Amino acid sequence: MQTSELIFEIEKAISYQKEKLLLIGQKKVQPFTEEELNQPFDWPALAKDEEFLYEEGVYHGQLGMLSLVRSLLKEAPVG
């Protein structure tokens, strides 16, 4: 797998997870937009919701993985 393919697949997984998280948030509170993903705990119902908290953890883990992969690729010797 090429580096660009790896990054693309990770970004695709992150996008899917973000949509999933957004849909869960919208089922729990209204209105819940993409902007609210930055501050979900402004909604007390979400701060205690196990499903939302789990999926948010997955989302942030994926973001961390992408950051790690990009960092490792910068450090990798060329050639």
Secondary structure by P-SEA (a helix, b strand, c coil): ccaaaaaaaaaaaaaaaaaaaaaaaaaccccccccccccccccccccccaaaaaaaaaaaaaaaaaaaaaaaaaacccc
